[in-house]
Amino acid sequence: MRVAVLANLKKNAPKWEGMSPDQWDDLDSEETINAIVDGLHQGGHEAEFLEADLSLVETLPKYGPEICFNIAEGHWGDSREAQIPALLEMLRVPYTGSRVLALALALDKPMTKRILHFHELPTPAFQTFERVDEPLDEDMTFPMFVKPSREGTGMGVSAASIVHNELELRRQIREIHARYSQSALVEHYVDGREITVGVVGNLRGPVAKRLPTDEDAPRVMAGLHFLPPLEVDLARYPEEEAGLYTGRVKTELADDFYYLCPAPLDAELLEDLNWYTAAVFRVLGCRDVARVDFRLDRHDNNKPYVLEINPLPGLNPRISDLVIEAHAEGVSHAELINTILLHAAVRQKLLPRGMALEWPAVQLPASEIW
């Protein structure tokens, strides 16, 4: 197939005086883009990178892809990750990954949590703050955790994110407002292990975007492949990171990433994490690939809490969680990329359904850089 890889390179991002130093931490490196293009070439496809900005209106028709491999994060707006998919749908060009609504919802963490709460999926109690002086809800108890409502890659997350009293809470909300010009999400802080579960594939339909109310109903997970869970080995990082998967850990310290994969979990807990991953994937309406992040409450028998879902998980060939999880199963970066592509192509009837039933859907000669 002829594939356009759509992304936003960090080096091409707009810059201005006074911008936050982590403004573009979500954007991709040349290493990531080159690895995806090379992986698609290994899979027998034509592939070319196109910068996912307004220039796409001209460059995309000229290239004429059969499908786009989309990892565009966008630059501006509350729903920036949904902008390129919206454009592709207007142009009627197929693309990988989740569609417009799912991407818009998942970027808005409070909205995602409202959906999780509606479906009675475990997520920490939360409140959003548009103003610093808004009264605290009665069900919110310290310690709490404060972060931006619509950012990723640990942006705005540091040791100061854990607050123990009103003074610290208001100070951190004010910091989020000033730095990111958006509402602050405040959650009850879950003290415990941090686990992430990657998933590739699509739920076999018809699957409603709601969960059954019957507790004895079967857990709908068919069609998804769950990657080995990854645990961030938080104890290996400096004390000033306060046992958090901070923005600094994800960026400055990324080349010294400490993790356990597969994470040491008993079979029952692993089953629950996979089920919650499938449930979140389902109710948000995700497609092809995603990653769900959890905290296990050390004070409540490791009860899992869903923190968020990322329908555009990082795909750096060395340090991205999803890639590490695939590698733990002996699946190369190129095989992972091609499997995501095939799931999208099968879903959109560009290829026969049987081509994406195995894991991985494409097996290639070993060429991974680790």
C-alpha positions as CSV (number, residue, x, y, z in Angstrom):
1,M,0.0,0.0,0.0
2,R,1.0,3.6,-0.4
3,V,1.1,5.1,3.1
4,A,1.5,8.7,4.3
5,V,3.0,9.0,7.8
6,L,1.4,12.0,9.4
7,A,3.1,13.5,12.4
8,N,4.3,16.8,14.0
9,L,8.1,17.0,14.2
10,K,9.3,18.7,17.4
11,K,12.0,20.6,15.4
12,N,9.3,22.1,13.1
13,A,7.0,23.3,15.9
14,P,6.2,27.0,16.2
15,K,8.4,29.0,18.8
16,W,7.8,32.3,20.5
17,E,9.4,34.3,23.3
18,G,8.2,33.2,26.8
19,M,6.9,29.8,25.7
20,S,6.9,27.0,28.3
21,P,10.1,24.8,27.9
22,D,7.9,21.7,27.7
23,Q,5.4,23.2,25.2
24,W,6.2,20.6,22.5
25,D,7.2,17.6,24.6
26,D,4.3,15.7,23.0
27,L,5.7,16.0,19.5
28,D,7.8,13.4,17.7
29,S,11.5,13.2,17.0
30,E,13.1,12.4,13.6
31,E,14.2,9.1,15.1
32,T,10.6,8.1,15.6
33,I,9.4,9.2,12.2
34,N,12.3,7.5,10.4
35,A,11.7,4.3,12.3
36,I,8.0,4.2,11.3
37,V,8.8,5.0,7.6
38,D,11.6,2.3,7.6
39,G,9.3,-0.2,9.3
40,L,6.6,0.3,6.7
41,H,9.2,-0.1,3.9
42,Q,10.2,-3.4,5.6
43,G,6.6,-4.5,5.4
44,G,6.6,-4.0,1.6
45,H,4.7,-0.6,1.6
46,E,5.6,2.7,0.0
47,A,5.8,5.3,2.7
48,E,6.6,9.0,3.1
49,F,6.5,11.4,6.0
50,L,4.3,14.5,5.7
51,E,4.2,17.3,8.3
52,A,0.7,17.3,9.7
53,D,0.0,21.1,9.5
54,L,-1.9,23.3,7.1
55,S,0.5,22.3,4.3
56,L,-1.2,18.9,4.3
57,V,-4.1,20.3,2.3
58,E,-1.6,20.5,-0.7
59,T,0.9,17.8,0.1
60,L,-1.6,15.0,0.8
61,P,-3.4,15.1,-2.6
62,K,-0.1,15.3,-4.4
63,Y,1.2,12.2,-2.6
64,G,-2.1,10.3,-3.1
65,P,-1.9,7.8,-0.2
66,E,-4.2,4.8,0.0
67,I,-4.1,5.1,3.8
68,C,-2.4,7.4,6.4
69,F,-0.4,6.3,9.4
70,N,-1.5,9.0,11.8
71,I,0.4,10.0,14.9
72,A,-0.2,13.8,14.6
73,E,-0.5,15.5,18.0
74,G,-1.4,19.0,16.6
75,H,-0.3,22.4,17.7
76,W,-3.3,24.4,18.7
77,G,-6.7,24.0,20.4
78,D,-8.5,21.9,22.9
79,S,-9.0,19.1,20.4
80,R,-5.8,19.4,18.5
81,E,-5.2,15.6,18.2
82,A,-8.5,15.3,16.4
83,Q,-7.8,18.0,13.8
84,I,-5.9,15.9,11.2
85,P,-8.4,13.0,11.4
86,A,-11.2,15.5,10.8
87,L,-9.4,16.8,7.7
88,L,-8.8,13.2,6.5
89,E,-12.5,12.4,6.9
90,M,-13.4,15.4,4.9
91,L,-11.0,14.3,2.2
92,R,-12.3,10.7,2.6
93,V,-8.8,9.3,3.1
94,P,-8.5,6.3,5.5
95,Y,-6.2,6.5,8.5
96,T,-4.9,4.4,11.3
97,G,-6.0,4.7,14.9
98,S,-8.9,6.3,16.7
99,R,-11.4,8.6,15.0
100,V,-12.2,12.3,15.7
101,L,-14.5,12.0,18.7
102,A,-12.4,9.5,20.6
103,L,-9.2,11.6,20.1
104,A,-11.0,14.7,21.3
105,L,-12.4,13.0,24.3
106,A,-9.2,11.3,25.3
107,L,-7.2,14.5,25.2
108,D,-9.7,16.1,27.6
109,K,-8.8,14.2,30.8
110,P,-11.8,15.5,32.8
111,M,-14.2,14.5,30.0
112,T,-12.6,11.0,29.8
113,K,-13.0,10.7,33.6
114,R,-16.7,11.7,33.4
115,I,-17.2,8.8,30.9
116,L,-15.4,6.4,33.1
117,H,-17.4,7.5,36.1
118,F,-20.7,7.0,34.1
119,H,-19.7,3.5,33.3
120,E,-18.6,2.8,36.9
121,L,-15.0,2.1,35.9
122,P,-12.6,2.8,38.8
123,T,-10.9,6.2,38.5
124,P,-9.8,8.5,41.3
125,A,-12.3,11.1,42.6
126,F,-11.7,14.4,40.7
127,Q,-12.6,18.0,40.3
128,T,-11.7,20.5,37.6
129,F,-10.7,24.1,38.5
130,E,-11.3,26.9,36.0
131,R,-10.5,29.4,38.8
132,V,-8.0,29.2,41.6
133,D,-10.6,30.1,44.3
134,E,-13.3,27.6,43.4
135,P,-14.5,25.8,46.5
136,L,-13.4,22.2,47.0
137,D,-16.0,19.5,46.6
138,E,-16.9,17.6,49.8
139,D,-15.8,14.2,48.5
140,M,-12.3,15.4,47.7
141,T,-9.7,14.4,50.3
142,F,-6.0,15.1,50.7
143,P,-3.5,14.1,49.4
144,M,-4.5,15.2,45.9
145,F,-2.8,15.3,42.6
146,V,-2.9,18.4,40.3
147,K,-2.1,18.3,36.5
148,P,-3.2,20.1,33.3
149,S,-6.5,19.0,31.8
150,R,-5.3,18.6,28.3
151,E,-1.6,17.7,28.1
152,G,0.4,14.5,27.8
153,T,4.0,13.2,28.2
154,G,3.9,14.1,31.9
155,M,3.6,17.8,31.1
156,G,3.0,19.7,34.3
157,V,3.7,16.7,36.5
158,S,6.4,17.0,39.2
159,A,6.8,16.4,42.9
160,A,4.8,19.6,43.5
161,S,1.8,17.9,41.8
162,I,1.1,16.0,45.0
163,V,-0.6,18.4,47.4
164,H,-1.4,17.9,51.1
165,N,-3.3,21.0,52.1
166,E,-5.3,23.9,50.7
167,L,-2.2,26.2,50.4
168,E,-0.3,23.7,48.3
169,L,-3.5,22.9,46.3
170,R,-4.2,26.6,45.4
171,R,-0.5,27.2,44.6
172,Q,-0.3,24.3,42.1
173,I,-3.7,25.2,40.5
174,R,-2.4,28.7,39.9
175,E,0.8,27.3,38.4
176,I,-1.1,25.1,35.9
177,H,-3.3,28.1,34.9
178,A,-0.3,30.3,34.4
179,R,1.8,27.8,32.5
180,Y,-0.7,26.1,30.3
181,S,-3.7,28.5,30.1
182,Q,-6.2,25.8,30.8
183,S,-8.2,24.3,33.6
184,A,-6.5,22.2,36.3
185,L,-7.5,18.6,36.9
186,V,-7.4,17.7,40.6
187,E,-7.6,14.0,41.6
188,H,-7.4,12.1,44.8
189,Y,-3.8,10.9,44.9
190,V,-3.4,7.1,44.6
191,D,-0.2,6.0,46.3
192,G,1.1,2.9,44.6
193,R,2.6,1.2,41.6
194,E,2.2,2.7,38.1
195,I,1.2,0.2,35.4
196,T,0.5,0.7,31.7
197,V,-1.2,-1.8,29.4
198,G,-0.9,-1.5,25.6
199,V,-3.5,-3.0,23.3
200,V,-3.6,-3.6,19.5
201,G,-6.6,-4.6,17.4
202,N,-10.3,-3.9,17.4
203,L,-13.2,-5.3,19.4
204,R,-15.2,-7.6,17.2
205,G,-18.7,-6.2,16.7
206,P,-21.2,-5.3,17.1
207,V,-20.0,-3.6,20.3
208,A,-21.9,-0.8,21.9
209,K,-20.1,2.1,23.5
210,R,-21.4,1.2,26.8
211,L,-20.9,-1.5,29.4
212,P,-23.7,-4.0,30.4
213,T,-25.2,-3.3,33.8
214,D,-25.3,-7.1,34.6
215,E,-22.2,-7.9,36.7
216,D,-22.3,-11.5,35.4
217,A,-22.2,-10.5,31.8
218,P,-19.2,-11.8,29.8
219,R,-16.2,-9.5,29.5
220,V,-16.0,-8.4,25.9
221,M,-12.4,-8.5,24.8
222,A,-12.4,-10.5,21.6
223,G,-10.4,-9.0,18.8
224,L,-7.9,-7.2,21.1
225,H,-4.3,-8.3,21.7
226,F,-3.0,-7.2,25.2
227,L,0.7,-6.5,25.3
228,P,2.6,-7.5,28.5
229,P,2.0,-4.9,31.2
230,L,4.8,-2.5,31.9
231,E,5.6,-1.1,35.3
232,V,7.6,2.0,35.7
233,D,10.3,1.2,38.3
234,L,9.8,4.4,40.2
235,A,12.2,3.5,43.0
236,R,15.1,3.8,40.6
237,Y,14.7,7.5,40.0
238,P,16.0,10.4,42.0
239,E,14.1,11.2,45.3
240,E,13.1,14.6,43.9
241,E,10.8,12.9,41.4
242,A,8.6,11.8,44.5
243,G,7.8,8.3,43.0
244,L,6.0,9.8,40.0
245,Y,6.2,9.3,36.3
246,T,7.0,13.0,35.9
247,G,7.6,15.0,32.8
248,R,11.3,15.0,33.6
249,V,11.4,11.2,33.8
250,K,9.7,11.0,30.4
251,T,11.9,13.5,28.7
252,E,15.3,14.4,30.3
253,L,15.7,11.0,31.8
254,A,14.1,9.0,29.0
255,D,17.3,7.4,27.8
256,D,17.7,5.8,31.3
257,F,14.2,4.4,31.5
258,Y,13.8,1.9,34.3
259,Y,10.9,-0.5,34.0
260,L,9.7,-4.0,34.6
261,C,8.1,-5.7,31.6
262,P,6.2,-7.9,32.0
263,A,5.3,-6.3,35.4
264,P,5.1,-8.8,38.2
265,L,1.3,-9.2,38.7
266,D,-0.8,-12.2,39.8
267,A,-3.1,-13.7,37.2
268,E,-6.3,-12.3,38.7
269,L,-5.0,-8.7,38.8
270,L,-3.6,-9.0,35.2
271,E,-7.0,-10.2,34.0
272,D,-8.7,-7.2,35.7
273,L,-6.2,-4.8,34.1
274,N,-6.8,-6.3,30.7
275,W,-10.5,-6.1,31.2
276,Y,-10.4,-2.5,32.3
277,T,-8.2,-1.7,29.3
278,A,-10.7,-3.3,27.0
279,A,-13.6,-1.5,28.7
280,V,-12.0,2.0,28.4
281,F,-11.0,1.2,24.8
282,R,-14.7,0.3,24.2
283,V,-16.5,3.2,25.9
284,L,-14.2,5.8,24.4
285,G,-14.6,4.3,20.9
286,C,-10.9,3.7,20.3
287,R,-9.5,1.9,17.2
288,D,-6.4,-0.1,16.3
289,V,-4.1,0.8,19.2
290,A,-4.1,2.4,22.6
291,R,-2.4,2.4,26.0
292,V,-4.2,2.7,29.3
293,D,-2.4,3.9,32.4
294,F,-3.2,2.7,35.9
295,R,-2.2,3.2,39.5
296,L,-2.5,0.3,42.0
297,D,-3.5,1.6,45.5
298,R,-1.0,0.1,47.9
299,H,-3.4,1.0,50.8
300,D,-6.3,-1.0,49.3
301,N,-4.9,-4.4,48.3
302,N,-3.5,-3.0,45.0
303,K,-6.9,-2.0,43.7
304,P,-6.4,-0.6,40.2
305,Y,-7.5,2.9,39.2
306,V,-7.7,4.1,35.6
307,L,-5.7,7.3,35.2
308,E,-6.2,7.9,31.5
309,I,-6.1,6.4,28.0
310,N,-3.8,7.4,25.2
311,P,-5.1,6.6,21.8
312,L,-2.0,8.0,20.2
313,P,0.7,6.2,22.2
314,G,4.3,7.0,21.6
315,L,6.1,4.9,19.0
316,N,9.8,5.7,19.5
317,P,11.7,2.6,18.6
318,R,13.8,2.6,21.8
319,I,11.9,4.2,24.7
320,S,8.2,4.2,24.1
321,D,6.1,2.1,26.5
322,L,4.1,0.4,23.8
323,V,7.2,-0.6,21.8
324,I,8.9,-2.0,24.9
325,E,5.8,-4.0,25.7
326,A,5.8,-5.5,22.2
327,H,9.5,-6.2,22.4
328,A,8.8,-8.2,25.6
329,E,6.8,-10.6,23.4
330,G,9.6,-10.8,20.8
331,V,7.8,-8.4,18.4
332,S,9.9,-5.8,16.6
333,H,9.1,-2.2,16.1
334,A,8.6,-2.8,12.4
335,E,6.2,-5.7,13.1
336,L,4.3,-3.6,15.6
337,I,3.9,-0.7,13.1
338,N,2.8,-3.0,10.3
339,T,0.3,-4.8,12.5
340,I,-1.3,-1.5,13.5
341,L,-1.5,-0.6,9.8
342,L,-3.1,-3.9,8.9
343,H,-5.7,-3.7,11.6
344,A,-6.7,-0.2,10.3
345,A,-6.7,-1.4,6.7
346,V,-8.8,-4.5,7.5
347,R,-11.2,-2.4,9.6
348,Q,-11.8,0.0,6.7
349,K,-12.1,-2.9,4.2
350,L,-9.0,-2.1,2.3
351,L,-7.7,-5.6,3.0
352,P,-9.5,-9.0,3.7
353,R,-10.4,-9.5,7.4
354,G,-8.2,-12.6,7.8
355,M,-5.0,-10.6,7.3
356,A,-5.1,-9.2,10.8
357,L,-6.2,-12.2,12.9
358,E,-2.7,-13.2,14.1
359,W,-0.3,-11.5,16.4
360,P,1.8,-10.0,15.0
361,A,-0.1,-9.7,11.8
362,V,3.3,-9.3,9.9
363,Q,6.4,-11.2,10.8
364,L,9.7,-9.7,9.5
365,P,13.4,-10.6,9.7
366,A,14.9,-9.4,12.9
367,S,16.3,-5.8,12.5
368,E,15.4,-4.2,15.7
369,I,17.8,-1.6,17.3
370,W,18.0,-2.1,21.1
